[in-house]
């Protein structure tokens, strides 16, 4: 389409360093940077799988990127489930606190009426 092609050596270096840096972030850095690193690694692995598929490579060459893509996808699904459960628990705690505050107000009002 445009005729532009990246230099193969630079592309391999960039991809390799991106994988190493994202892997180090997954191991060493806590917090939301892990999500970003997971999405970047997932994009690289899906891209690698598609490249091997488009070149009609054998399955043995596609398997590592496919397996790592599935592992990263599982990690993201588990992270989503944990975040959703934590949010539900926080909402439940807030609801219980509000109910206890309302019941205390009612009991205080009933004591004042006596």
Backbone torsions as a table, in degrees:
resi	resn	phi	psi	omega
1	UNK	NA	-63.3	-179.6
2	UNK	-94.8	-19.6	-178.6
3	UNK	86.4	-6.4	-179.4
4	UNK	-81.6	134.9	176.5
5	UNK	-133.6	134.1	178.1
6	UNK	-72.2	153.4	174.1
7	UNK	-68.5	131.4	-174.2
8	UNK	-60.3	-41.5	-178.1
9	UNK	-63.6	-45.6	179.8
10	UNK	-64.9	-38.0	179.0
11	UNK	-64.8	-42.9	178.6
12	UNK	-65.4	-41.4	177.9
13	UNK	-62.8	-45.8	179.9
14	UNK	-61.0	-47.1	-179.3
15	UNK	-63.0	-43.5	179.4
16	UNK	-62.6	-46.7	179.7
17	UNK	-66.0	-37.1	177.5
18	UNK	-62.0	-42.3	178.2
19	UNK	-64.8	-42.5	-179.6
20	UNK	-65.2	-45.5	-178.5
21	UNK	-65.7	-44.8	179.1
22	UNK	-64.9	-38.0	176.9
23	UNK	-63.8	-41.3	177.8
24	UNK	-65.0	-38.8	177.7
25	UNK	-63.2	-42.0	179.1
26	UNK	-61.2	-34.7	-176.7
27	UNK	-84.8	-39.6	-167.4
28	UNK	-105.7	-27.2	-169.8
29	UNK	-105.1	124.9	176.0
30	UNK	-84.6	163.7	171.8
31	UNK	97.3	-161.4	-172.4
32	UNK	-69.6	-14.3	176.6
33	UNK	-63.8	-26.3	177.6
34	UNK	-64.0	-38.2	178.4
35	UNK	-63.7	-43.7	179.6
36	UNK	-63.6	-44.2	178.9
37	UNK	-62.8	-38.7	178.8
38	UNK	-64.4	-43.9	179.0
39	UNK	-64.5	-39.8	178.0
40	UNK	-64.0	-45.0	178.0
41	UNK	-63.8	-38.9	178.0
42	UNK	-62.4	-42.3	178.2
43	UNK	-62.9	-42.7	179.4
44	UNK	-64.0	-43.3	-178.1
45	UNK	-68.3	-40.4	177.5
46	UNK	-65.5	-40.2	176.5
47	UNK	-62.3	-40.6	177.6
48	UNK	-65.2	-41.8	178.1
49	UNK	-62.2	-46.0	-179.2
50	UNK	-63.7	-38.9	179.2
51	UNK	-61.7	-46.0	178.3
52	UNK	-64.0	-38.2	179.0
53	UNK	-65.6	-44.7	-178.8
54	UNK	-65.2	-29.6	179.3
55	UNK	-87.9	4.7	-178.6
56	UNK	56.4	39.2	175.7
57	UNK	-71.7	164.1	178.2
58	UNK	-72.2	162.4	-178.9
59	UNK	-62.9	-31.4	179.6
60	UNK	-60.6	-30.1	178.2
61	UNK	-82.3	-25.9	179.9
62	UNK	-85.3	-25.1	-171.0
63	UNK	-56.4	-46.1	-178.4
64	UNK	-59.1	-45.0	-179.4
65	UNK	-68.3	-34.2	177.7
66	UNK	-66.1	-46.2	-178.5
67	UNK	-65.6	-44.4	179.3
68	UNK	-67.4	-33.5	175.4
69	UNK	-62.1	-44.0	179.3
70	UNK	-65.5	-39.0	177.8
71	UNK	-63.5	-44.1	179.6
72	UNK	-66.6	-39.0	177.5
73	UNK	-63.1	-41.0	176.0
74	UNK	-61.7	-41.2	178.4
75	UNK	-61.1	-42.3	179.9
76	UNK	-68.4	-36.8	178.0
77	UNK	-65.3	-43.8	178.5
78	UNK	-63.6	-42.2	177.8
79	UNK	-60.3	-42.3	178.0
80	UNK	-61.8	-44.2	-179.7
81	UNK	-64.6	-41.3	179.4
82	UNK	-64.7	-44.6	179.5
83	UNK	-62.6	-40.8	179.6
84	UNK	-64.6	-41.4	179.9
85	UNK	-66.3	-41.7	178.0
86	UNK	-61.8	-40.3	179.5
87	UNK	-64.9	-41.8	177.6
88	UNK	-62.9	-40.7	179.1
89	UNK	-65.1	-40.4	178.0
90	UNK	-62.8	-42.1	178.8
91	UNK	-64.3	-38.5	179.0
92	UNK	-66.2	-41.1	178.6
93	UNK	-63.7	-43.2	177.9
94	UNK	-60.5	-42.8	179.9
95	UNK	-63.0	-43.4	178.9
96	UNK	-64.8	-39.6	177.9
97	UNK	-64.2	-41.0	178.7
98	UNK	-65.1	-41.7	179.2
99	UNK	-64.7	-40.2	179.4
100	UNK	-68.3	-36.1	177.8
101	UNK	-66.1	-39.3	178.4
102	UNK	-67.0	-40.2	179.6
103	UNK	-67.6	-35.2	176.2
104	UNK	-65.3	-40.6	178.3
105	UNK	-62.9	-42.0	179.5
106	UNK	-64.8	-40.4	179.8
107	UNK	-68.6	-36.9	176.7
108	UNK	-65.4	-40.1	179.1
109	UNK	-66.0	-40.2	-179.7
110	UNK	-67.6	-33.4	177.1
111	UNK	-68.7	-37.1	178.7
112	UNK	-66.8	-35.3	179.6
113	UNK	-67.5	-27.5	-178.7
114	UNK	-77.7	NA	NA
